[in-house]
Amino acid sequence: MTLFSRGDDPRSHRVRLVLAEKALGARIVEVDPAHPPEDLIDLNPYQTVPTLVDRDLVVYEAGIICEYLDERFPHPPLMAADPAARAQARVALRRIEQDWYAVADQLEAADRRDRERLRKLLAESVLAAEPLFLLRPWFLSDQFSLLDVSVAPILWRLPHWGIDLGDRAPSVERYANKLFARTSFRAGLSGLEQDMRRGS
């Protein structure tokens, strides 16, 4: 397998985390968005990362890639076996994408004037989820799942974006510490991502 990825991209981070969780080897191709490699231009009409190539199959969009990897390599499972539980997880994943990732995308591209507003918006959205981190051992689940894979890159980047939840989210902090200590999480980090938390 080949993964076209960016070391500072949270969606690429999600896919690298699934690869690490399942102990899958993949060739990682670092993509400069200003100068995408010819292979990526030929494979993906949007030239976006992450893009996964598995033999003759090309898959793009992080959520689709993560679900594909979970179905193709079912151990350890990262989605529930029960259709209702899977549907609930997909609804939660959609909320994370809309409420967290969409704001994070804007934050990355914002000028100085808008950054503070977007920081506050993202912080409030994470804080609103605080009670959810108390319900189960993992995020809305008894086992580590694709929900954790999706939450992890955002929580990891909060200090990098200048967002400090302080003592307002103790359950988020406990969860994040457990998540960041996971061997697969550490294995899935790029060098740029490690630098975001250097010394922590």
Summary of the structure (lengths in Angstrom):
residues: 200
radius of gyration: 16.5
end to end distance: 32.1
largest distance: 49.0
contacts: 587
relative contact order: 0.15
helix: 58%
strand: 9%
